[in-house]
Amino acid sequence: MTTVTEHGPTAAPAQVRATGGAPSRLIKAEMLKIWTTNSWWIFGIIMLVTTGLALLINIFQADAELGYAEEAKLQPPPDFGKNIPPGEGGPSAEEIKAMEEQYRASIDIGRILVRSAANVYTSGQFFGLLFMVILGALIVTNEFFHQTATTTFLTTPHRTRVIVSKLAAAVMIAAAFWAVVTVIDLAVGSAYFGFSDYSVPLTDWPVLRSVLMNLLAFVIWAVLGVGLGVLIRSQLGATLTGAAFYMLSYPVAFLLFSLIRQFIIKEDWIWSYIVVIPGVASQIMISPERLQFSFNEYGPDWWVGALVLVGYGIVAGIVGTLITRKRDIS
């Protein structure tokens, strides 16, 4: 009896189907690796707690600002030094005008509502982004910590697909965390504004923009975490570096640019370049109005922060992919 074995034509369709389904299977595998560890739910619990605390703080701050504005409307405005004779150390006419404008802005109910709503509806961002960069780093470094990296890359020799699947998993996890936090913020925040007899439509563009840019911040910081995990294989080293990089970027940037403004470039326009620091870019892009760093000195517009942070995310993804393709995995 003769057995005929067919080659080539019958094997090709199966190979094509396997290759076509590889990206989705890799992403599912990365998601499964995350869900089967304790990291995600530990971060989730801590994030819920920190979001609740931030939400309370932002609501109390909004209530205080709105209460002050309501009372100030009933009082005559301050004179801001108008009664001080010239030459006796009083403010100049330009300074008086600037102070008057700032005072009017500080008691503008509509402006306060927009700013307060944006803060309330993005409560928990500070620690949320910290957890995202750490979680992104863990997605990569867990492979080396548990010594599964070799198996992963032997199973899937195309390293680009592996790192892209990790990036996709980081994006999906970040979006999920953002969705949960945002639902809580919107529910509690809307209840507060409703009980306070203030109408703050989420469809107002500055408020909606802050919420959407917060999603972008969650996603980009998770991608930055993945890139950091590729650069630093040590789980402890990557997480500590990521945490320090995120938490110190804003105060260090403010101190650095203050020194530059004071001693080197004594011009206000230097504050426009503070956006190059990713931690500052996150704050700038979710703010409903330009951040004020000191008297009459403002940062750039929100869209500049968004472009800078997206640029960091793209660079982190490309560099992480190139390093993974060329580095020895063992």
Short mmCIF file of the C-alpha atoms (twelve columns), coordinates in Angstrom:
data_MODEL
# 
_entry.id   MODEL 
# 
loop_
_atom_site.group_PDB 
_atom_site.id 
_atom_site.type_symbol 
_atom_site.label_atom_id 
_atom_site.label_alt_id 
_atom_site.label_comp_id 
_atom_site.label_asym_id 
_atom_site.label_seq_id 
_atom_site.Cartn_x 
_atom_site.Cartn_y 
_atom_site.Cartn_z 
_atom_site.pdbx_PDB_model_num 
ATOM 1   C CA . MET A 1   0.000   0.000   0.000  1 
ATOM 2   C CA . THR A 2   1.345   3.322   -1.021 1 
ATOM 3   C CA . THR A 3   0.796   6.482   1.030  1 
ATOM 4   C CA . VAL A 4   0.893   9.768   -0.831 1 
ATOM 5   C CA . THR A 5   1.939   12.825  1.180  1 
ATOM 6   C CA . GLU A 6   1.194   16.277  -0.208 1 
ATOM 7   C CA . HIS A 7   3.610   19.132  0.413  1 
ATOM 8   C CA . GLY A 8   3.612   22.827  -0.249 1 
ATOM 9   C CA . PRO A 9   0.128   23.729  -1.462 1 
ATOM 10  C CA . THR A 10  -1.669  22.301  1.602  1 
ATOM 11  C CA . ALA A 11  0.797   23.786  4.110  1 
ATOM 12  C CA . ALA A 12  0.780   27.309  2.709  1 
ATOM 13  C CA . PRO A 13  -2.775  28.316  3.665  1 
ATOM 14  C CA . ALA A 14  -2.250  27.194  7.274  1 
ATOM 15  C CA . GLN A 15  0.961   29.222  7.441  1 
ATOM 16  C CA . VAL A 16  -0.775  32.292  6.072  1 
ATOM 17  C CA . ARG A 17  -3.595  31.970  8.588  1 
ATOM 18  C CA . ALA A 18  -1.144  31.601  11.476 1 
ATOM 19  C CA . THR A 19  0.835   34.615  10.412 1 
ATOM 20  C CA . GLY A 20  -2.258  36.737  9.962  1 
ATOM 21  C CA . GLY A 21  -3.508  35.919  13.457 1 
ATOM 22  C CA . ALA A 22  -0.131  36.352  15.146 1 
ATOM 23  C CA . PRO A 23  -0.506  40.019  16.213 1 
ATOM 24  C CA . SER A 24  -3.818  39.482  18.002 1 
ATOM 25  C CA . ARG A 25  -2.550  36.295  19.655 1 
ATOM 26  C CA . LEU A 26  0.586   38.064  20.847 1 
ATOM 27  C CA . ILE A 27  -1.432  40.912  22.335 1 
ATOM 28  C CA . LYS A 28  -3.737  38.425  24.065 1 
ATOM 29  C CA . ALA A 29  -0.686  36.622  25.418 1 
ATOM 30  C CA . GLU A 30  0.743   39.884  26.785 1 
ATOM 31  C CA . MET A 31  -2.587  40.755  28.380 1 
ATOM 32  C CA . LEU A 32  -2.730  37.286  29.949 1 
ATOM 33  C CA . LYS A 33  0.749   37.763  31.410 1 
ATOM 34  C CA . ILE A 34  -0.428  40.980  33.041 1 
ATOM 35  C CA . TRP A 35  -3.717  39.595  34.365 1 
ATOM 36  C CA . THR A 36  -2.019  36.560  35.898 1 
ATOM 37  C CA . THR A 37  0.242   38.719  38.072 1 
ATOM 38  C CA . ASN A 38  -0.602  40.702  41.181 1 
ATOM 39  C CA . SER A 39  0.693   43.979  39.765 1 
ATOM 40  C CA . TRP A 40  -2.412  45.168  37.961 1 
ATOM 41  C CA . TRP A 41  -4.908  44.771  40.783 1 
ATOM 42  C CA . ILE A 42  -2.483  46.108  43.412 1 
ATOM 43  C CA . PHE A 43  -1.996  49.202  41.247 1 
ATOM 44  C CA . GLY A 44  -5.752  49.316  40.702 1 
ATOM 45  C CA . ILE A 45  -6.547  49.384  44.417 1 
ATOM 46  C CA . ILE A 46  -3.911  52.020  45.159 1 
ATOM 47  C CA . MET A 47  -5.096  54.097  42.198 1 
ATOM 48  C CA . LEU A 48  -8.692  54.017  43.439 1 
ATOM 49  C CA . VAL A 49  -7.563  55.229  46.867 1 
ATOM 50  C CA . THR A 50  -5.351  58.016  45.494 1 
ATOM 51  C CA . THR A 51  -8.044  59.051  43.012 1 
ATOM 52  C CA . GLY A 52  -10.566 59.330  45.827 1 
ATOM 53  C CA . LEU A 53  -8.205  61.499  47.876 1 
ATOM 54  C CA . ALA A 54  -7.376  63.716  44.899 1 
ATOM 55  C CA . LEU A 55  -11.072 64.011  44.102 1 
ATOM 56  C CA . LEU A 56  -11.857 65.217  47.614 1 
ATOM 57  C CA . ILE A 57  -9.001  67.737  47.548 1 
ATOM 58  C CA . ASN A 58  -10.049 69.123  44.157 1 
ATOM 59  C CA . ILE A 59  -13.697 69.403  45.243 1 
ATOM 60  C CA . PHE A 60  -12.735 71.245  48.437 1 
ATOM 61  C CA . GLN A 61  -10.488 73.557  46.417 1 
ATOM 62  C CA . ALA A 62  -13.265 74.236  43.896 1 
ATOM 63  C CA . ASP A 63  -15.724 74.943  46.701 1 
ATOM 64  C CA . ALA A 64  -13.299 77.366  48.365 1 
ATOM 65  C CA . GLU A 65  -12.565 79.235  45.122 1 
ATOM 66  C CA . LEU A 66  -16.235 79.497  44.181 1 
ATOM 67  C CA . GLY A 67  -17.156 80.648  47.699 1 
ATOM 68  C CA . TYR A 68  -14.431 83.309  47.635 1 
ATOM 69  C CA . ALA A 69  -15.576 84.531  44.228 1 
ATOM 70  C CA . GLU A 70  -19.212 84.754  45.345 1 
ATOM 71  C CA . GLU A 71  -18.248 86.807  48.409 1 
ATOM 72  C CA . ALA A 72  -15.820 89.015  46.461 1 
ATOM 73  C CA . LYS A 73  -18.589 89.938  44.026 1 
ATOM 74  C CA . LEU A 74  -20.387 91.639  46.930 1 
ATOM 75  C CA . GLN A 75  -17.338 93.634  48.043 1 
ATOM 76  C CA . PRO A 76  -15.639 96.671  46.447 1 
ATOM 77  C CA . PRO A 77  -12.380 95.780  44.633 1 
ATOM 78  C CA . PRO A 78  -9.031  96.533  46.308 1 
ATOM 79  C CA . ASP A 79  -7.180  99.704  45.260 1 
ATOM 80  C CA . PHE A 80  -3.873  97.862  44.529 1 
ATOM 81  C CA . GLY A 81  -1.743  100.789 45.637 1 
ATOM 82  C CA . LYS A 82  -3.486  103.525 43.661 1 
ATOM 83  C CA . ASN A 83  -3.497  105.795 46.709 1 
ATOM 84  C CA . ILE A 84  0.272   105.535 47.214 1 
ATOM 85  C CA . PRO A 85  1.999   108.703 45.931 1 
ATOM 86  C CA . PRO A 86  4.499   108.242 43.071 1 
ATOM 87  C CA . GLY A 87  8.090   107.668 44.142 1 
ATOM 88  C CA . GLU A 88  7.179   106.072 47.463 1 
ATOM 89  C CA . GLY A 89  7.628   102.481 46.427 1 
ATOM 90  C CA . GLY A 90  4.154   101.936 44.993 1 
ATOM 91  C CA . PRO A 91  3.476   99.728  41.958 1 
ATOM 92  C CA . SER A 92  3.673   101.174 38.465 1 
ATOM 93  C CA . ALA A 93  0.623   101.757 36.296 1 
ATOM 94  C CA . GLU A 94  1.341   98.609  34.286 1 
ATOM 95  C CA . GLU A 95  1.693   96.541  37.454 1 
ATOM 96  C CA . ILE A 96  -1.568  97.936  38.809 1 
ATOM 97  C CA . LYS A 97  -3.333  97.059  35.556 1 
ATOM 98  C CA . ALA A 98  -1.935  93.508  35.641 1 
ATOM 99  C CA . MET A 99  -3.038  93.035  39.263 1 
ATOM 100 C CA . GLU A 100 -6.516  94.277  38.441 1 
ATOM 101 C CA . GLU A 101 -6.794  91.824  35.553 1 
ATOM 102 C CA . GLN A 102 -5.643  88.944  37.743 1 
ATOM 103 C CA . TYR A 103 -8.125  89.919  40.447 1 
ATOM 104 C CA . ARG A 104 -11.008 90.011  37.968 1 
ATOM 105 C CA . ALA A 105 -9.948  86.609  36.649 1 
ATOM 106 C CA . SER A 106 -9.774  85.204  40.191 1 
ATOM 107 C CA . ILE A 107 -13.427 86.061  40.848 1 
ATOM 108 C CA . ASP A 108 -14.760 85.159  37.387 1 
ATOM 109 C CA . ILE A 109 -17.300 82.432  38.222 1 
ATOM 110 C CA . GLY A 110 -17.378 81.025  34.685 1 
ATOM 111 C CA . ARG A 111 -13.610 80.758  34.485 1 
ATOM 112 C CA . ILE A 112 -13.386 79.181  37.936 1 
ATOM 113 C CA . LEU A 113 -16.034 76.615  37.005 1 
ATOM 114 C CA . VAL A 114 -14.165 75.565  33.863 1 
ATOM 115 C CA . ARG A 115 -10.843 75.279  35.694 1 
ATOM 116 C CA . SER A 116 -12.398 73.484  38.659 1 
ATOM 117 C CA . ALA A 117 -14.323 71.060  36.447 1 
ATOM 118 C CA . ALA A 118 -11.172 70.190  34.513 1 
ATOM 119 C CA . ASN A 119 -9.307  69.548  37.776 1 
ATOM 120 C CA . VAL A 120 -12.131 67.478  39.282 1 
ATOM 121 C CA . TYR A 121 -12.728 65.412  36.139 1 
ATOM 122 C CA . THR A 122 -9.012  64.557  35.854 1 
ATOM 123 C CA . SER A 123 -8.500  63.835  39.559 1 
ATOM 124 C CA . GLY A 124 -5.896  61.183  40.291 1 
ATOM 125 C CA . GLN A 125 -3.737  61.984  37.287 1 
ATOM 126 C CA . PHE A 126 -0.545  62.511  39.275 1 
ATOM 127 C CA . PHE A 127 -0.389  59.032  40.793 1 
ATOM 128 C CA . GLY A 128 -2.176  57.511  37.818 1 
ATOM 129 C CA . LEU A 129 0.623   58.458  35.439 1 
ATOM 130 C CA . LEU A 130 3.185   57.262  37.972 1 
ATOM 131 C CA . PHE A 131 1.545   53.832  38.034 1 
ATOM 132 C CA . MET A 132 1.349   53.771  34.238 1 
ATOM 133 C CA . VAL A 133 5.073   54.312  33.738 1 
ATOM 134 C CA . ILE A 134 5.849   51.644  36.358 1 
ATOM 135 C CA . LEU A 135 3.352   49.191  34.866 1 
ATOM 136 C CA . GLY A 136 4.747   49.794  31.385 1 
ATOM 137 C CA . ALA A 137 8.249   49.008  32.644 1 
ATOM 138 C CA . LEU A 138 7.014   45.845  34.372 1 
ATOM 139 C CA . ILE A 139 5.479   44.553  31.136 1 
ATOM 140 C CA . VAL A 140 9.033   44.223  29.777 1 
ATOM 141 C CA . THR A 141 11.154  43.602  32.869 1 
ATOM 142 C CA . ASN A 142 8.886   40.820  34.171 1 
ATOM 143 C CA . GLU A 143 10.142  38.720  31.271 1 
ATOM 144 C CA . PHE A 144 13.727  39.043  32.488 1 
ATOM 145 C CA . PHE A 145 12.847  38.810  36.192 1 
ATOM 146 C CA . HIS A 146 10.968  35.525  35.702 1 
ATOM 147 C CA . GLN A 147 13.457  34.347  33.027 1 
ATOM 148 C CA . THR A 148 10.804  33.897  30.348 1 
ATOM 149 C CA . ALA A 149 12.314  36.322  27.832 1 
ATOM 150 C CA . THR A 150 14.293  33.615  26.017 1 
ATOM 151 C CA . THR A 151 11.202  31.445  25.665 1 
ATOM 152 C CA . THR A 152 9.146   34.369  24.413 1 
ATOM 153 C CA . PHE A 153 11.620  35.296  21.692 1 
ATOM 154 C CA . LEU A 154 12.201  31.675  20.672 1 
ATOM 155 C CA . THR A 155 8.461   31.184  20.316 1 
ATOM 156 C CA . THR A 156 8.143   34.415  18.337 1 
ATOM 157 C CA . PRO A 157 11.434  35.074  16.504 1 
ATOM 158 C CA . HIS A 158 10.106  38.339  15.037 1 
ATOM 159 C CA . ARG A 159 11.162  40.619  17.862 1 
ATOM 160 C CA . THR A 160 9.426   43.633  16.387 1 
ATOM 161 C CA . ARG A 161 6.082   41.881  16.775 1 
ATOM 162 C CA . VAL A 162 6.868   41.063  20.396 1 
ATOM 163 C CA . ILE A 163 7.710   44.628  21.386 1 
ATOM 164 C CA . VAL A 164 4.763   46.013  19.387 1 
ATOM 165 C CA . SER A 165 2.444   43.615  21.208 1 
ATOM 166 C CA . LYS A 166 3.854   44.820  24.531 1 
ATOM 167 C CA . LEU A 167 3.286   48.424  23.479 1 
ATOM 168 C CA . ALA A 168 -0.274  47.588  22.427 1 
ATOM 169 C CA . ALA A 169 -0.922  45.833  25.740 1 
ATOM 170 C CA . ALA A 170 0.435   48.842  27.640 1 
ATOM 171 C CA . VAL A 171 -1.865  51.160  25.672 1 
ATOM 172 C CA . MET A 172 -4.910  48.971  26.355 1 
ATOM 173 C CA . ILE A 173 -4.155  48.702  30.076 1 
ATOM 174 C CA . ALA A 174 -3.583  52.460  30.339 1 
ATOM 175 C CA . ALA A 175 -6.859  53.186  28.551 1 
ATOM 176 C CA . ALA A 176 -8.710  50.792  30.869 1 
ATOM 177 C CA . PHE A 177 -7.302  52.445  34.001 1 
ATOM 178 C CA . TRP A 178 -8.124  55.886  32.604 1 
ATOM 179 C CA . ALA A 179 -11.705 54.814  31.852 1 
ATOM 180 C CA . VAL A 180 -12.307 53.553  35.394 1 
ATOM 181 C CA . VAL A 181 -10.794 56.637  37.013 1 
ATOM 182 C CA . THR A 182 -12.649 59.010  34.676 1 
ATOM 183 C CA . VAL A 183 -16.028 57.366  35.319 1 
ATOM 184 C CA . ILE A 184 -15.491 57.878  39.068 1 
ATOM 185 C CA . ASP A 185 -14.382 61.481  38.556 1 
ATOM 186 C CA . LEU A 186 -17.336 62.312  36.320 1 
ATOM 187 C CA . ALA A 187 -19.884 60.680  38.616 1 
ATOM 188 C CA . VAL A 188 -18.672 62.329  41.817 1 
ATOM 189 C CA . GLY A 189 -17.798 65.639  40.155 1 
ATOM 190 C CA . SER A 190 -21.146 65.953  38.382 1 
ATOM 191 C CA . ALA A 191 -22.945 65.202  41.655 1 
ATOM 192 C CA . TYR A 192 -20.977 67.920  43.452 1 
ATOM 193 C CA . PHE A 193 -21.593 70.597  40.818 1 
ATOM 194 C CA . GLY A 194 -25.256 69.610  40.644 1 
ATOM 195 C CA . PHE A 195 -25.756 69.839  44.407 1 
ATOM 196 C CA . SER A 196 -23.952 73.211  44.390 1 
ATOM 197 C CA . ASP A 197 -26.387 74.559  41.752 1 
ATOM 198 C CA . TYR A 198 -23.617 75.083  39.203 1 
ATOM 199 C CA . SER A 199 -23.944 73.936  35.620 1 
ATOM 200 C CA . VAL A 200 -20.723 72.587  34.154 1 
ATOM 201 C CA . PRO A 201 -21.411 70.838  30.825 1 
ATOM 202 C CA . LEU A 202 -18.821 68.196  29.956 1 
ATOM 203 C CA . THR A 203 -19.260 69.252  26.328 1 
ATOM 204 C CA . ASP A 204 -17.531 72.577  27.030 1 
ATOM 205 C CA . TRP A 205 -14.399 72.214  24.926 1 
ATOM 206 C CA . PRO A 206 -11.805 73.215  27.578 1 
ATOM 207 C CA . VAL A 207 -13.281 70.659  30.013 1 
ATOM 208 C CA . LEU A 208 -13.719 67.894  27.426 1 
ATOM 209 C CA . ARG A 209 -10.243 68.580  26.078 1 
ATOM 210 C CA . SER A 210 -8.710  68.131  29.528 1 
ATOM 211 C CA . VAL A 211 -10.443 64.763  29.944 1 
ATOM 212 C CA . LEU A 212 -9.333  63.526  26.504 1 
ATOM 213 C CA . MET A 213 -5.786  64.793  26.947 1 
ATOM 214 C CA . ASN A 214 -5.692  62.919  30.250 1 
ATOM 215 C CA . LEU A 215 -6.304  59.705  28.278 1 
ATOM 216 C CA . LEU A 216 -3.406  60.595  26.003 1 
ATOM 217 C CA . ALA A 217 -1.196  61.207  29.047 1 
ATOM 218 C CA . PHE A 218 -2.052  57.782  30.508 1 
ATOM 219 C CA . VAL A 219 -1.250  56.068  27.210 1 
ATOM 220 C CA . ILE A 220 2.005   57.911  26.514 1 
ATOM 221 C CA . TRP A 221 3.426   57.373  29.996 1 
ATOM 222 C CA . ALA A 222 2.678   53.657  29.711 1 
ATOM 223 C CA . VAL A 223 4.568   53.622  26.388 1 
ATOM 224 C CA . LEU A 224 7.438   55.512  28.009 1 
ATOM 225 C CA . GLY A 225 7.485   52.832  30.713 1 
ATOM 226 C CA . VAL A 226 7.821   50.100  28.091 1 
ATOM 227 C CA . GLY A 227 10.712  51.973  26.473 1 
ATOM 228 C CA . LEU A 228 12.363  52.363  29.862 1 
ATOM 229 C CA . GLY A 229 11.939  48.660  30.561 1 
ATOM 230 C CA . VAL A 230 13.739  47.853  27.323 1 
ATOM 231 C CA . LEU A 231 16.636  50.140  28.228 1 
ATOM 232 C CA . ILE A 232 16.936  48.886  31.833 1 
ATOM 233 C CA . ARG A 233 16.352  45.139  32.164 1 
ATOM 234 C CA . SER A 234 16.436  45.173  35.949 1 
ATOM 235 C CA . GLN A 235 12.893  45.238  37.312 1 
ATOM 236 C CA . LEU A 236 13.857  47.229  40.401 1 
ATOM 237 C CA . GLY A 237 16.122  49.564  38.429 1 
ATOM 238 C CA . ALA A 238 13.512  50.274  35.749 1 
ATOM 239 C CA . THR A 239 10.665  50.920  38.189 1 
ATOM 240 C CA . LEU A 240 12.736  53.162  40.463 1 
ATOM 241 C CA . THR A 241 14.136  55.083  37.501 1 
ATOM 242 C CA . GLY A 242 10.680  55.498  35.999 1 
ATOM 243 C CA . ALA A 243 9.198   56.682  39.297 1 
ATOM 244 C CA . ALA A 244 12.033  59.147  39.889 1 
ATOM 245 C CA . PHE A 245 11.936  60.353  36.281 1 
ATOM 246 C CA . TYR A 246 8.221   61.103  36.548 1 
ATOM 247 C CA . MET A 247 8.002   62.512  40.075 1 
ATOM 248 C CA . LEU A 248 11.090  64.714  39.880 1 
ATOM 249 C CA . SER A 249 10.617  66.050  36.363 1 
ATOM 250 C CA . TYR A 250 8.180   68.831  37.316 1 
ATOM 251 C CA . PRO A 251 9.952   70.284  40.411 1 
ATOM 252 C CA . VAL A 252 13.388  69.900  38.836 1 
ATOM 253 C CA . ALA A 253 12.184  71.564  35.636 1 
ATOM 254 C CA . PHE A 254 10.651  74.468  37.563 1 
ATOM 255 C CA . LEU A 255 13.837  74.945  39.607 1 
ATOM 256 C CA . LEU A 256 16.078  74.691  36.548 1 
ATOM 257 C CA . PHE A 257 14.112  77.175  34.470 1 
ATOM 258 C CA . SER A 258 13.780  79.543  37.429 1 
ATOM 259 C CA . LEU A 259 17.576  79.606  37.726 1 
ATOM 260 C CA . ILE A 260 17.980  80.086  33.983 1 
ATOM 261 C CA . ARG A 261 15.410  82.919  34.035 1 
ATOM 262 C CA . GLN A 262 17.080  84.556  37.039 1 
ATOM 263 C CA . PHE A 263 20.770  84.315  36.138 1 
ATOM 264 C CA . ILE A 264 21.285  83.397  32.468 1 
ATOM 265 C CA . ILE A 265 18.431  84.331  30.137 1 
ATOM 266 C CA . LYS A 266 16.564  87.097  31.900 1 
ATOM 267 C CA . GLU A 267 13.574  87.014  29.577 1 
ATOM 268 C CA . ASP A 268 10.038  85.735  30.132 1 
ATOM 269 C CA . TRP A 269 9.995   83.717  26.894 1 
ATOM 270 C CA . ILE A 270 12.282  81.111  28.467 1 
ATOM 271 C CA . TRP A 271 9.224   79.660  30.227 1 
ATOM 272 C CA . SER A 272 7.849   78.559  26.870 1 
ATOM 273 C CA . TYR A 273 10.581  75.909  26.665 1 
ATOM 274 C CA . ILE A 274 9.761   74.248  29.991 1 
ATOM 275 C CA . VAL A 275 7.348   72.094  28.007 1 
ATOM 276 C CA . VAL A 276 10.282  69.955  26.788 1 
ATOM 277 C CA . ILE A 277 10.183  68.158  30.156 1 
ATOM 278 C CA . PRO A 278 7.616   65.310  29.834 1 
ATOM 279 C CA . GLY A 279 6.230   65.733  33.360 1 
ATOM 280 C CA . VAL A 280 5.511   69.389  32.651 1 
ATOM 281 C CA . ALA A 281 4.090   68.592  29.207 1 
ATOM 282 C CA . SER A 282 1.494   66.345  30.889 1 
ATOM 283 C CA . GLN A 283 0.339   69.168  33.138 1 
ATOM 284 C CA . ILE A 284 0.282   71.721  30.340 1 
ATOM 285 C CA . MET A 285 -1.791  69.645  27.945 1 
ATOM 286 C CA . ILE A 286 -4.581  68.806  30.427 1 
ATOM 287 C CA . SER A 287 -4.864  72.344  31.775 1 
ATOM 288 C CA . PRO A 288 -7.930  74.253  30.478 1 
ATOM 289 C CA . GLU A 289 -5.861  77.456  30.441 1 
ATOM 290 C CA . ARG A 290 -2.195  78.352  30.169 1 
ATOM 291 C CA . LEU A 291 -0.231  77.606  33.322 1 
ATOM 292 C CA . GLN A 292 1.156   80.624  35.143 1 
ATOM 293 C CA . PHE A 293 4.638   80.007  36.527 1 
ATOM 294 C CA . SER A 294 5.119   83.410  38.156 1 
ATOM 295 C CA . PHE A 295 3.764   86.948  37.951 1 
ATOM 296 C CA . ASN A 296 2.897   87.653  34.316 1 
ATOM 297 C CA . GLU A 297 4.911   84.611  33.121 1 
ATOM 298 C CA . TYR A 298 3.012   81.792  31.419 1 
ATOM 299 C CA . GLY A 299 3.806   78.466  29.825 1 
ATOM 300 C CA . PRO A 300 2.891   77.424  26.254 1 
ATOM 301 C CA . ASP A 301 -0.538  76.367  24.989 1 
ATOM 302 C CA . TRP A 302 -2.002  72.911  25.672 1 
ATOM 303 C CA . TRP A 303 -1.414  71.588  22.156 1 
ATOM 304 C CA . VAL A 304 2.344   72.173  22.484 1 
ATOM 305 C CA . GLY A 305 2.413   69.895  25.530 1 
ATOM 306 C CA . ALA A 306 0.425   67.274  23.620 1 
ATOM 307 C CA . LEU A 307 2.838   67.329  20.671 1 
ATOM 308 C CA . VAL A 308 5.865   67.073  22.961 1 
ATOM 309 C CA . LEU A 309 4.455   64.116  24.892 1 
ATOM 310 C CA . VAL A 310 3.402   62.318  21.700 1 
ATOM 311 C CA . GLY A 311 6.925   62.861  20.380 1 
ATOM 312 C CA . TYR A 312 8.401   61.246  23.482 1 
ATOM 313 C CA . GLY A 313 6.028   58.312  23.057 1 
ATOM 314 C CA . ILE A 314 6.978   57.784  19.410 1 
ATOM 315 C CA . VAL A 315 10.692  57.978  20.192 1 
ATOM 316 C CA . ALA A 316 10.310  55.530  23.101 1 
ATOM 317 C CA . GLY A 317 8.442   53.050  20.902 1 
ATOM 318 C CA . ILE A 318 10.964  53.244  18.043 1 
ATOM 319 C CA . VAL A 319 14.038  53.089  20.287 1 
ATOM 320 C CA . GLY A 320 12.572  50.203  22.278 1 
ATOM 321 C CA . THR A 321 11.854  48.241  19.106 1 
ATOM 322 C CA . LEU A 322 15.331  48.835  17.627 1 
ATOM 323 C CA . ILE A 323 17.122  47.893  20.847 1 
ATOM 324 C CA . THR A 324 15.060  44.723  21.250 1 
ATOM 325 C CA . ARG A 325 15.833  43.667  17.672 1 
ATOM 326 C CA . LYS A 326 19.590  44.079  18.068 1 
ATOM 327 C CA . ARG A 327 20.208  43.139  21.723 1 
ATOM 328 C CA . ASP A 328 21.128  39.629  22.788 1 
ATOM 329 C CA . ILE A 329 18.213  38.099  24.749 1 
ATOM 330 C CA . SER A 330 19.363  35.595  27.323 1 
# 
